[in-house]
């Protein structure tokens, strides 16, 4: 039998799906964004080298930014900015010049692709034959997927961070000052919250934070945050509290509600 040696090709292409974080910007001032990001994520790498696209749709008549500085701001929190979307033509041109290509805001509708395919087809030269009748079979019901929940049974000390990626977080011990708990879903803390809690980290506006004793440094839902540098208000301190986001037609008018819970 003849023996053949397969030589691997120097390049190979494979389709894949990678997670991309969309960062909506309402300012292009690097210092302002750095302060906001630090308030949310502290000085640590919140993300694990995830790719990010900057959404510029909320920006109107802003000066050309220092794109290199902006990339460094997000890089310091573990985000690799790979491009932009939305915004003015001038901003997209400047971003492209800085090595950040423009990505489409949404996928091309299937109807458009189908229409283009029909136009490209040659005209029919024979009479069309009607298609046979086919019984319509209802599509199968979608399979319910379980949202993972991460349970933490130990107290979190200053400098420690727990991130429930893709799900909810349940903490059964104290979150001390300087500690940070983060979840893409909701956060439930059945103990004192003295540090930071960030729910809806991937943009889930319906996420909530619930705790049995509230003394937080910072709380956030879907990127909208509130700090308590001057201390927690008397009516909230040490009480069971719920933190939720109230959305508005105008996204800038969204409100972060911090309210006591009636546990009777």
Buried (B, 14 or more C-beta within 10 A) or exposed (E): EEEEEEEEEEEEEEEEEEEEBBBBBBEBBBEEBBEBBBBBBBEEBBBEEBBBBBBBBBBEEBEEBBBEBBBEBBBBBBBBBBBBBBBBEEBBEBBBEBEBEBBEEEEEEEEEEEEEEEEEEEEEEEEEEEEEEEEEEEEEEEEEEEEEBBEBEEBBEEEBBBBBBBBBBBBEBBBBBBBBBBBBBBBBBEBBBBBBBBBBBBEBBEBBBBBBBBBBBBBBBBBBBEEBEEEBEEEBBEBBBBBBBEEEEEEEEBEBEBEEEEEE
